[in-house]
Amino acid sequence: MGSSTAIQKYNEDDLPAYTPMPWSLKEIRAAIPAKFFVRDTRRGLLYLARDLLLATVAWSLAAYIDPFFKQSSTRAALSPIGAEVSRWAAWGVYWWFQGLIFTGIWCGHGAFSDHKWVNDIIGFITHSFLWTPYFSWKISHHRHHSNHASMERDEVYVPKTRSDLGIPAHHEGLDYEELLGDTPIYTLYMLIRQQVLAFPAYLLFNVSGQKTYPKWTNHFDPNSILFTKAQRNAVIMSNLGIAAMVWGVSYSSSIWGASEVTKFYGIPWLCVSHWFIMITYLHHTDPVMPHYRGKEWNFQRGAAATVDRPVLGWQGRFLLHDVAHFHVIHHMPFYHGPEATQHLKAFIGDHYVTSDVPAFKALWNNYNKCQFVEDEGDVLFYRDRKGQAIRRPADEYRVNSKAQ
């Protein structure tokens, strides 16, 4: 088997060819029944109430973890070491589920209510609670979805190009492994760093954001290029929400102690950051999905350039409100996701992409396979650490920089 694999030669002409979708946004919207675009404020409030109840129950149950496992009868029954292992295992269960519950509360996208003031009040409170400057992020996130998969105008998850990484033009004998190769341990470290720090780094330093923005672009400066003068007060309001959280966490730590605040709130928040980055990274970063330049980009092509994934099975459906399962249409009310997606899939066919690869395996695979795109061309696909793609533009969209 080894020798058979070794003699196979990569040839880009043999890759599956991709032709961008031809339909207009109006045609696509017409394929989805109008009832699925309707937001039900009462229904949204009931889901929010359910999530808040779940978070309260989880928090209340966690309050019993340390007293139960530290009591003498428990330590006698399990042994001191067994009780301690069980105690931290119980905290692990709490962090897992509370992180998912918090993430589900955090997901908004304006699909909660037809009333903007309802969306903004609830969004401001829930996002500030999870250290996200609501209005500032809402502004940039709207621009992201208005320009998704555009190399020139997208706000986040903009692929690095060959020249960004200092990779020479492709030629026979170019050693990509020398330029891009890393040990698995170092790759794992970089991946964990991404999962923990990527979202704060994006808000604070525009990491993975649009490369044409000035240095020090961030979501907290009212004069940032991200915002217009008319949006300045909204940015200041967002900052006040974060300032309130700084005070709230500091005050709570002074009463109950930093370790207790970290256990009940801090680590679940880190889990939220992880889940958010994992879900959005896998939606927007995949070797089968195109990015566009210039005239080849339009809104509907960009909106379809994402992958629906059944992340965490029933937990993702129940606690994350299907945000991962039905991401292509996630600016519609999530409770219409399954039915609306079926209509969309029937209309756009193979341009609708889903993957059932387990989420953590997909995260590892895509982190390794999605290294860069070419500097030239208007329809682009990621290349891996060997400079190879798994899909190519159809002939009429190709340029003469292909690697073979």
N, C-alpha and C positions, 0 to 999 in steps of 0.2 A: 504493500500500500504506500509506504514512504516513497519509493522510487517512482511510482506512478504519479503521485502528487507533485513530486519535484519537477517532472518534465512538463507539467502543464504551464503554458505561457499565458500571462495576462494579455488580453487583447481587448481594447475598449470597444472595438466594432462589434464584439460579441455580446455586449451588455444590453439589457432591455432598454429600448428607446422610449423616451417620454415626450409626449406632445401636450403643451398646456391646454387647459380646458377652454372651450370656445364660447360658453354661455355667458349671457349678461347677468348682472345681479338681479334684475327684474325677473328674468326667466327662472332663476333658482328660487327666489322668494315665492313665486307663483306656484312652484311645485310643492310647497309646504302649506297645508291648510291654515287659514288665518287664525283659527282658534288657538293654535299653539303659540302664537305670539302674545297672547293676552296674559297680563300679569294679574294675579289675584292677591291683593294686599292681605286680606284675612288669612288666606292659606299660608302666605309667607310668614306672617306673625305667629301662626301656630307652629310652624317648623322652627322658628327662632325660639319660641317658648320651650319646645321639646329639647332643643340643644342646650339651652340655659339650664333646664332641669337636669339633663344628663351630666352637665359640667358640675352642677351643685352636688348631685348624688356622688359622683366620682370624688370630688373634693372632700365631702363628708366621710366617705368610707376610708379615704386615705388618712384621715385624722386618727383612725383606730390602729393603723399599721404599727407605729412605734410602741404605743402602750401594750398592744397585744403580744408582740414578739419579744418585748423586754421584760414581761412579767415572769416571775419565777416558775410558775407552773408550765408555761410554754417552753422555757429554757430547759426545764427538767424533762419534759416529754420529747423534745427535739434535740437536746444537747445544746450547749452554748454556741457551738459552731453552726449546727443545723438551724438554730433559731436565727442566727445572724444572716446566714445565706438566704433563708426563707424571707426574712425581713426585706432584704434588698431586692429579692425577686418580686415581692409584692409591690415595692416602689416601682420596679421596672414595668409591671403590668399597669400601674397607675399612669406612669409617664407615657406609655404607648397609647392608651385609650384617651387620656386627657389631651394629649397632643393632637390626636385625630379629631376630637370634639372641638377643640379650639380652632383647628384648621377649617372645619365645616362652618363654624360661626363666621370666620374671617372671609370666606368666599362670598363675594357680593355681585360685582359687575353690573349693577343697576337693574338686575332682573327681579328684584324683590317686590317692587311696587310700581304702579304707573305714576305715583305721586313723587316728584323729585325730592320734596322736603322729607318724606318718609325715608327714602333711600339715604339721604344725606345725614339725617339725625342718627339713624341706626348705624350707618356706615362709619360715621365719625366716632361714635362711642366704641364700637367693636374693633375697628382698626386701631384706634389709639390704644386700647387695652392690649393690643398685640404689637405695639411699637411700630406702627406704620402710619406715617403722616397722610391722613386720609385724602384730603383734597389734592395735595401735591401728587400723590401716587395716582389718584384718579385721573388727573390731567395727563400725566405721561402715559398711563396705561391706555387711555382712550386713543392717544396718538399712536401707541404701539399697535392697537387693533385696527386703526385706520390705515396703517402702513405695513402690516405684518408681512414678513418675507421679502421686503424691499431692502436691498443692500444699501441704498442711499438714504432711506428715510425711516426705517424701523428704529425703535427705541431700545430694544434689548434682544439678547441672543443673536446679535449680528455676527455672522461667521468671520473668523480671521481669514485673510487671503494668503496666497503663496508669498507675496512680498511682505506682508505683515510679519511673517515668521522668518523672513530672510532666506527663503528657499529659492535657489536658482531655478531658472526655466528648465523644464524637463529635458533631459537628454539621456541617451543610452549610457548606463553605468552610474547614474546619479544615485548615491547611497542615502536613501531616505531614512533608513534605520539610524545612520550616523547623526542625521539632523533631528529626527523626531523620537528616536528610540529611548525608552525609559525602563528601568526595572519595574516589575510588578509592584514591589513594595512602595517605591516612590510614586507610582501612578495611583495606588490606593491612598496614599497620604494626600495627594493633590485632590483626589475625588472627595475624600472626607472633608478637606478644607473647603471645597466648593459647597458641600452640603450644609456646612455649619455657618459659613461666613458670606456666601454669595449674595444673599438678599440684602443684609446690612451694607455690604460693600457696594452694591448697585445704588442703594439710596444715598450713601455718603460720598461715593467716589465715581459713580457711573461705570463701574466695572461691568464688562460685557455689553455696555450701551453703545450708542452711536459714536463712531470714532471721529467724526467731524466736529464734535462738540469741544469747547475749550477745556483745558486742564482745570480741575477742581469743580467741574459741573456736578451739582448734587441736588437733592430734593428739598433742602432746607433753606436755601438762599432765595429770598423773594425776587431777587434780580437775576436769577439764573436764566440761561438761554432756554431752559425747559418751559418757562412761563412768560406770558404776556403781562403788560402793566396792569391790565384789567383783572388778572388772576392773583395779583400780589397779596391782597387781603386774605384770600383763601389759603395761600401758603402760610401766612402768619398765623391764621387760625389753626392750621395743621400743627404748626410748631408749638402752639399753646397746648394742644392735646398731648403732645409728647412731653412737654414740660410738666403737665399735670401727672403724667405717669412717672416721671423722675421723682417728683415729690411723693407720690403714692407709694412707690417701691421703697424709697428711703425711709418714709415714716413707718411703713409696715416692718421693715428690717429693724428699726429702732425699738419696736414693741415686741415682735416675735423672734427676732434674730435673723441674720442673713441666711443661715443654713436652712431654716424653715421656709423662708420665702423662696429660696432656690429650689427646694424639694417640691413645694406645692405649685409654684408658678414658673420659676426660671427655667427648669429643665423641660416642662411641657412647652414653653415658648420656643426653646431651641428645637424641639421636635416639630413645631409648626414651621419654623424656618426650613428645616430639612424636608418636610413633606411638600411645602410650597415649591421649593427649588427642584425637588425630584420630579414632581408632577409637571411643572411648567417646562423644565429642561427636556423631559421625554416627549412632551407635546411638540416642542419646537425644534428639537435637535435629533435628526435621524437621517441615515444615509439614503433613504428612499425618498425623502422630501426635497422639493426644489426650493431654491431662492432665486430671486429675479432682479434684473437691472433694467433701467430705462423703460422703454415702451412695452416690454413683455410683462411688466407688472401691472396688475389692476387689483381692485379690492377683493373681488371674488376669488381670484387665483391665490392671493395671499391668505385669505380666510380658510381656504381648503388645504393649505400647506401645513397641516398638523395631523397628528396621529391620535385616534381614540384608543385608550388602553384600559382594560379592566383591572386597574390598580387595587390590590388588596381585596378583591372579590366583594363579599357582602359588606365588609367594613367600609370599603370605598363607596359603595352604593348608599349605605345607610348613614354613615357618619360624615362623608365628604359630599353628599348630595349629588353624586354622579358627575362631579366636575372633571374627573379623569375619564370616566367611561364614555361620556358624550361631550367632549371638549369642542368639537367642530361647531356645535350650535350652542355653546355655553353662555352666550349673551341672551338667550331666550330663557324663560323660567325653567329651572332644572327639572321640575316635576313633569314637564312635557318632553324631556330629553329623549326617552326611548322611542316614542311614537314619531316625533319630529325627525329624528335621525333616520328612521326607516324610510320616510318620504324623501329625505335628502339623498340617501344612498341609492334609492330606486332611480332618481333622476340623474345624478352625476356618475353613477357606476363606479368604474375603477379609480376615479379621481377621489373617491372617499377611501381613506386609508385607516385600517385598524390593525392592531397587533396584539396577540395574546401571549407574547413572550413575558415571563414573570418580571415584575417591575425592577427588582434589584439586579437581575441578570441583564435586562435591557439597559439599565443605567451603566453598568460596567462595559457592556459591548459598545454602546454609543459613545461613551467617553473616549474609548480607544479608536473607534472608527471615524468619528467626526472631528478631523484635525484642521482642515482648511478647505477653501474653495479657490478656484482659479481667479486670476486678476482680470481675465478677459472672458467675454461671453455674457449673454443676457439671461440664460437659463443655466443654473449652476447646481451641482451636487457635491456633497462633502466627499473628501478623499481621506484615506486612512494613513497610518504611519508608514505605509509603503507607497504612498502617493496614488493609491488605486481607489476607484469608485465602484459602486455596485449597480449604478444606473447612469445613463447618459441622455443628453438631449437628443431629440430626433434630428435627423440630418440637417434640416433647414435651420436649426438653431445652434448648430455646432460651430466652433472656431477651430483653427489649426494648431491649438496648443495642447491637444490631447496627449495623454501619456499612454503608451502601449508597451 
